[in-house]
């Protein structure tokens, strides 16, 4: 019967340093230096890229939501002014 190897869980700091090294010397060389498989580094890179792109998208959406809320408040205020003016002039016509 074969025994399973225990998975090594790398810290986020180790992963970040591995990605920096891979950017400098290449994925294959970094994997050899750190005794990792290239696919691990590629997976970490993909996960890091997904996290940053999601957060950037969330920032863009939050900015757009804030802009639309300001616009809605401004238009509500304008509508309120028009309603008051309409009631004022309607009273004066009678």
N, C-alpha and C positions, 0 to 999 in steps of 0.2 A: 504494500500500500504506500502511496506517495503522500508525503506531508505537504501541506500548502505553506507557501512563504507568507509571512506576515507583511502586509502592505506598509510601506513607509509613508507617513503623512508629513509632508513638508510644510513649514511655516510660510505664511504670506511674505515675510521678509526674505526668506530664502528664494521663493519664486520670483520676487521682484529683482533680486540681485542676479538670478539666473537669466532673466529676460534682458537685463542690462548687458550682461556678459555676452549673450547671444547676439545682441545688436552690434556689439563691438567686434567680436571675432567670428561670428557666424554660429548657426545653430549646431552644426555637426561638431565643431571644435568645442563649443561650450558643453555639449552633452558628454563628450569624451572627458573633458576636464572635471566635470562634476559627477561622473559615473551615472549618467542618466540616459534614458532613451530619447532620441530626437523627438519622438511623438509626444513625450511629456511636455517638452518645451513648446512645441507647436500648440498643444492643447492649452497650456497656460497663457500663451500669447493670444489665442482666440478668445479665451474667457476674459482676459484683461481688456481686449479691444471691445468686446460686447458690453462690459461694464461701463467703459468710458463713453461709448456711443449712446447707451441708454440714458446716462446721466445728462449728456449734452442735449438729447432730445427732450428730456424732462424739463431742463432749464428753458429751452426754447418755448415749450408749451406753457410753462408757468408765466413767462414774459408775455406771451400772446393772451393768456387768460386775464392778466392784470390790465393789459391795454384795452381789452374788450369790456372789462368791468368799468374802467374809467369812461369809456365811450358811452356805455349804457347809462351811467349816472348822469353824464352831461346831457344826453338826450331826454332823460326823465325830467331833469330840471327845466329844459327848454319846453317840454310838453306842459309842465305845470304852469309856466309863465303864460303860455298860449291859452290855456284853460282859464286862468284868472283874467286875462285880457278879454276873452270872449264873454265871460260872465259880466264883466264891467260894462262892455259896450252893449250887451243885451239889456241890462238894467236901464241904461241911458236912452235906449230906443223907445221904451214904453212911455 
